[in-house]
Amino acid sequence: MSGEPLLRVRDVHRRFRTGPTVVHALRGVSFDVAAGSMVALVGRSGSGKTTLLNTVGGLDRPDAGTVHVDGTDVTALDEDGLSRLRREKVSYVFQSFGLIPVLSAAENVAAPLRLARVAPAERDRRVELLLDLVGLADHARQRPAELSGGQQQRVAIARALAASPRLLVADEPTGQLDAETGLSVMALLRGVVESEGVTALVSTHDPVMMALADRVIRIDDGQLSDETPGQPPESVPDAR
Ligand SMILES: Nc1ncnc2c1ncn2[C@@H]1O[C@H](COP(=O)(O)OP(=O)(O)OP(=O)(O)O)[C@@H](O)[C@H]1O
């Protein structure tokens, strides 16, 4: 498999029909993401970022084009196949965290491991390790409402990593966080890409996230319009 991109997107189109109006949200999007790299997806509001991320992880189907994740043709999967993909290969981090309110931090992180039928002792070990990785070892028993926004997003990142996905998709993961908290969550994401060997595709408006990425791809009105390599933070205006 070496040399194969972890993610391959080819000529993806997606249209939405609302009454008489048709919005062409993706107009022939193609790109590759190398295994173990972190790519930032940027673009104005309404440019198609969420639609693209949903298509990549099988939450939404394109009208045309193909998406391959780790050699699997996502666009050819039936519902069972998509569920397996989301359990085993792709996980999501959302702007709104998406934690289960009645579960503790540890139970939220354990949820994907339960689904994957990981044995309890191994599950506990992995949850402890992940909460430690995201700096929340002392908050394992707290429920989401008892955690700050930044802490909740850290739990969501730990949960997303629980089942050792190949691809982490994050849709504006720092969108609800203040600048300082957002920066620490972004640095955490960058760190886990390295330490867990995961590949990440992250939509963002934040120049610091762009600077932390290996590559930046820009979407404009449903088309990729530009691509620049990640830059060191000191060369990004207003990043400090
Ligand atoms: N389910 C839907 N039904 C109808 N139109 C939709 C739907 N989802 C997205 N769109 C339209 O598709 C276009 C792209 O939306 P998308 O949410 O992908 O943009 P975005 O870049 O993620 O925006 P933002 O940064 O504001 O989240 C927009 O014009 C949007 O109104």
The ligand as a Gaussian input file, in Angstrom:
#p B3LYP/6-31G(d) Opt

LIG

0 1
 N      -28.957000      19.756000       3.082000
 C      -28.855000      20.825000       2.291000
 N      -29.914000      21.257000       1.568000
 C      -29.825000      22.321000       0.744000
 N      -28.699000      23.039000       0.568000
 C      -27.607000      22.672000       1.261000
 C      -27.629000      21.553000       2.168000
 N      -26.395000      21.424000       2.715000
 C      -25.645000      22.416000       2.201000
 N      -26.355000      23.153000       1.322000
 C      -25.858000      24.305000       0.529000
 O      -24.638000      23.921000      -0.074000
 C      -23.684000      24.975000      -0.028000
 C      -22.444000      24.522000       0.723000
 O      -22.764000      24.339000       2.112000
 P      -21.694000      23.852000       3.186000
 O      -22.425000      23.648000       4.468000
 O      -20.950000      22.696000       2.630000
 O      -20.718000      25.115000       3.286000
 P      -19.533000      25.423000       4.319000
 O      -18.374000      25.853000       3.494000
 O      -19.345000      24.260000       5.221000
 O      -20.108000      26.656000       5.125000
 P      -19.815000      27.125000       6.657000
 O      -18.381000      27.566000       6.722000
 O      -20.789000      28.261000       6.843000
 O      -20.136000      25.949000       7.547000
 C      -24.396000      26.164000       0.634000
 O      -24.897000      26.988000      -0.388000
 C      -25.517000      25.503000       1.398000
 O      -26.612000      26.368000       1.542000

